[in-house]
């Protein structure tokens, strides 16, 4: 029997059999090592993402003590200040106010305007990979593309972009289950350095505005919509972290899946019109974000089990995306799958605001690789990152004959 064990390398290599076992055992399971309730079925995950009795935070209604939770240790304060003021970890009305402002930068029209820039950059990155006869697809294409796009949107000068990815990686380490003290220390240091940098950049934009997102947030005239400096800093960090972490991992997880399924890769190479459907299927097949957490603000009942206020739910996106009640033969990679209601971009008020941009970036890099590197093949077996929540590879070495 496959066991749910997010620290077991065998589980991390392929968690999907364990998810099948969880689904077969029921709709909700208490998991002692993290003191969370695991929710593995698509229908429940989808419904609970929209359920207002749950929240990404509880601090808009309760103190830590009232909610039966221990406050985070004081030495982690810089990380939590940064994290807790981003809209992903806020609930209305603060979430509504910030999302309304930021969403202006992610309208379909705005994203469409970025298309020539994204496609040109994707082409240049792939051309470099082709000239070198291959290399690490993660470091040379998957990472630089979304980092550059978000940095461009925010108005981060090219000369300042090198630390963005390391800062992001260190901060995102805190989203894993039961992070270590060393992980927390790295996240705190990155939070301080990233916040200090953005504080300086915001001060520059106040004096000399541009047409970037930071300048736009500063220029919000409606008093009801204005962001505090901390909200602005937290929003910028969130956009960078969320704006590239999932895209990077979707790219390498997707190509690793294609390279393991030569029939599907051959079909895609023969018909590039499959690209949009391929992106959706690859995000379903090996989900970049495996788990999303919610706090129980008011008692809820799932299949006769009462989950009390103060509990934490672990909504298993990876399991929901492999639920045979929704997906025919979920373990099969099928780039022509027509019905594909995957929840890789979440749902409800916290649905990924950058989903249109992520799809644009994924399509741009995939088309560039299909067109400019048609002989791309695997150079060596990749190593998976030892993470569960954010699922990705250490690298993906490829050859181009």
N, C-alpha and C positions, 0 to 999 in steps of 0.2 A: 504494500500500500504506500503510495506516495505521500510523504508528510509535508505539511506546511512548515517550513523552517527557513526564515529569511536570512539566516547566517550560514546555511549549508551550501558549499560550492555546487553540489549536485542540483539542489533546488534552484540556485541562481542561474545555472546553465539552462535549465528548462523547468520553469515553475508551473507549466500548464497542466501536467498530470495531477499535481497536488491540488490545483484549483478544481479540476473535475471531481476529485474525491471530496473536497469541501462542498461543492454544489450537491453532490449525491447525498451527503450527510444532513443537509438542511439549509435553511435560509439565513441563519445567523449563528455564530459560534464565538464564545468567549475565548480569547487567546491570552493565557496567563503571562507569558514573558513580557508582553508590552501592555498588559491590562487594557486591551482593546476588544471590541466586538467586530469580528470579520463578517463582511457582507459580500457574498460571492456571485449572486444572481443578477443578471442584466436588469430585469424589471425592478428589483428592489434598489439597486444602485441608482438607476435613472430616476426613480421616484424620490429617493431620499436626497438627491442633489437639489431637488426643487422644494423640499419640505422646510418650511420656515420654523419648525420646532427644533431645527438643527442650525448650527452656526459655525463659521470658521473661527470665531472668537466667542468668548462668553463675557468679556470684560465690559461690554456695553450694557450688561444687565447685572452682573455679579462681581464681587471681589473674588480673589483667589480663595479666600477662606470660606466665603459663602458657598462657593461652588465645590468645596471639598478638595481643592487642589493646592499643592505646595507652590508658592511663588518661585520663579527661577532664581538661581543663585545670583547674588549681586555682581559677581565678576562677569556674568553674561549680559549685563544690562545694555551695552552698545549694540549687540546683535538683536535683542528683543525690541529695543527702541526702533531700530531700523525696520525690522520685520513687521512689527505691530502697527506701523503707520502706513503700510502699503495696502492697496485696496483689496488684494487677495485675502488679507487677514482682517478685514473690516466688515462690518455689517451696516445696513442702512441706519441712519441717514448719511453717515460719513462715506460709506461705500458708494452710494448713489451720486453724491456730490463729486467725488473724485473721478468716478467712472464716466460721468457725463462730460467732464472736461477732457479726459484723456481719449475718449472714444472719437473725438473730432479728428484725431491723428490717424485713426484706423478705419475710416469710412471706405467703402468700396472705391470711391472716386480717388481718395488720397493714395490708397494702395495701388490703384491702376497707374497713377502718376509715377510711382516708384518702379514700375515694371521695366522700363528701358535700363535704368541704373542696375537693378538686380540682375537682369539677363546679361548685361555687358560684363559685370563683375564675375558672375558664374562662368561665363565663357573664358575670361582671362585666367581665372584660377584653374580651370580644366586644361587650358592650353599649356600652362606651366607644368601641370602633371604629365601631359602627353610629351612635352619636350624632354622631360627627365626620364621617360620610359616607365613611369609609374612612381610609386611612393606611398605614403600614408594618406589615404583618402580622408581620414578624420582631420589630421593636422593641416592638410594642404587645400582642402575644398570645404568639407563639412563645417569646420569651425570658423574659418575666416569670413565666410559669406554672411551668416546672420549677425555676427558680431559687428562687421562693418556696416551693415544696413541699419541696425539699431543705433549704433554710434553716430551714423550720419543723420538719422532722424532726431536724435537728442542734441546734436551739435557738438559732439566730442571731437576735437581736432585729431587728425590722423596720428600726429606725434605723441598723443596721450593714450593711445588705445592698447598698447602692449599689456598693461596690468589688468585690463578689464576681465579677460577670461580667467586668469588665476584668482582674482578677487571673487568672481562669480562661483567658481568651483568650490572655493573654501566656504563661502556662505551656504551654498546648497548642500554641503555635507551635513548641516544641521537638520535637514529634512529627512534624513535616514532614521530608521527606528533605533531608539536608545543610543544616540551618538556618544562617543567616548569623550573624556576630558580634553584629549589632544585635538579632536575634531572641533570641539567647542572653542578651544583657545584660538585655533586657526580662523574660525568663523568670526570671533570677536575682533581679532586683529584686522581681518579683511573689512569688517563692518566699519571700523574706525577709519582706516585708510581710504576706503571708497567714499565714505561720508565726507571726510575732510576735502577730498578732491572735488566732489560735487558742490560743496559749499563755496569753494573758490570759483568754480565754473558758473554757478548761479550768480555770484556777485559780479563777475565779468559781464554776464548777459544782462544784468540790471542796468549796467552802465552803457553797454553796447549791444542792443538786441539784434538778433538775426531772424531768419525765417525757420528756425528749428523749433522743436517741441518745447524745450526748456523756455525759450523766449515766449512761446505761446502761452505756457502755463503762468509765467510771470505777468503777462499782459491781460489775464482774465480780469475784466472790469467789474463784473457783478460781485458785490460783497458776499453774497450767499455762496458763490462758487470759488472764492479765492482759496488757494492752498497755503497752509503754513509752510515755512521753510522745511521743516521735518517731513511733512507730507510730500513735498516736492522731491526731496532727496530719496525718500522711501519709494516713491513712484518710479523715479529714474532707475533705481537699482532693480526693482521688480521687473520693469520692462526689459532691462538687459538680461536678467537671469532667466525669466520666463521666455523672453523673446529669442533666446538662442539655445538654451539648454535642451528644450524639447526638439527643436529643429535639428540640432547637431546629432542627437541620438536617433531621431527618426531617419536621418540620412544614412548613418552607418548601420543601424539595425536593418534598415530596408535593403541596402545593397548586400549585406551579409546574407539576408534571406534570399535575395535574387540569385546570388552566386551559389547557394545551396539548392536552388530549384532551376536548373538550366533550361527546362522546358518553358517555364514562365518568363525567364530572361530572354529566351529566343523569341517568344511571342511579342514581347515588348519591343525588342530590337527590330522586329519585322513590322510593327505597327505602333508608331509613336503617339497615335491618337488614344492609346490606352493609358497614357501618363496620368491624367486626373484620377481615373478609377484605381490605378496602381498605387498612387499615393494613399488613398483612403484604405485600400486593402492592406498595405504594408504597415500603416499605423495601427490597424486592428490586429494584424497577425502577430506582431511583436511590439507591444504597446510601450512607448517611451516613459510614460508616467504610470507605474503599476498600481499606485495606491493614493487615495486622497482622503484626508481626515476631516471629520466633522464632530463638533461637541454637541451633546444632547442637552438642549436648553430647557425642554419640557419632556416629561416621560413619554416614550413612544412604545408601541407594541409591534413586534415583527413575528408573525406566525405563532402567536400565543406566548412569546417571550417578552416580558416588559423590560425595556432598557431604561434605567432610571436617569433622571437629570444628573449631570455631572460625569456621565460616562462618555467614552470616546468611541466613535465608529471608525472603522477602517474600511472604506469603500474600495473594493478590489477591481480597479478598472481592467487589469489584465484578464481576470477571470470573467468579468462581464462581457468582454470582447470575444470570449471563446465559449459563450453559453449556447448550447445546441438548441435551446428553446427559441433563439433569435437568429442564429447563423447556421445554415446548412453546412455540415461537415466543417466545423470551425477550425479543426486542426490542419485543414488543407489550404495552402496558399493559392488563391484564385483571383487573378488580376481582372477577370471579367465579371466578378461578383456584382450583381445589380443592387440587391437589397443589402445595404451596409450601414446600419444605424450605430456605428461604433461610438463610444463615448470618450475617445482619447483627448478631446478638447473640453471635457467636463459638460455641465449643463446647468440650467437655472441662472441665477443672477451672477454667478461666478464663471459662466461660460467664457472660454478664452477669448479675450478681446483682440488678440493678435492672430486668430485663426486664419483670416484671409491673407495676412502677410506670410504666415508660415507656409500656407499652401503655395503661394507665389514663389517663395524661396525654394521649396522642395521641388516644384515643377521646373524651375530654372536650372537648378543643378542637375536634375535627372535628365532633362533634355540635352544639356550641354555634354554630359557624359555619354549619352546614347549617340549623339551626332559626332562628337569629336574624339571619342575613345571607344569605337565599336568593338575593339578586340580586348577590352579590359577584362582581366581575369585575376583570380586570387593568387597572391604570391606566397602567403603563409597563413596558417590557421590563427585567427585573431584570439586575443585574450579578453575575457569579459571583465568589466569593472566589478569589484566586490561589493556592489551596491544592489539594493533591492528596489527601493522606491523609485529612484531615477535610473532606468535601465539603459545601459549602453556598453560600449566596448572601449578598451584602452587605446585601440588603434585598428586600422583595417588596411593592411599592406596589399597593394595591387600592382599588377604588371600590365603594361600596354605594349604589345608587340609592334 
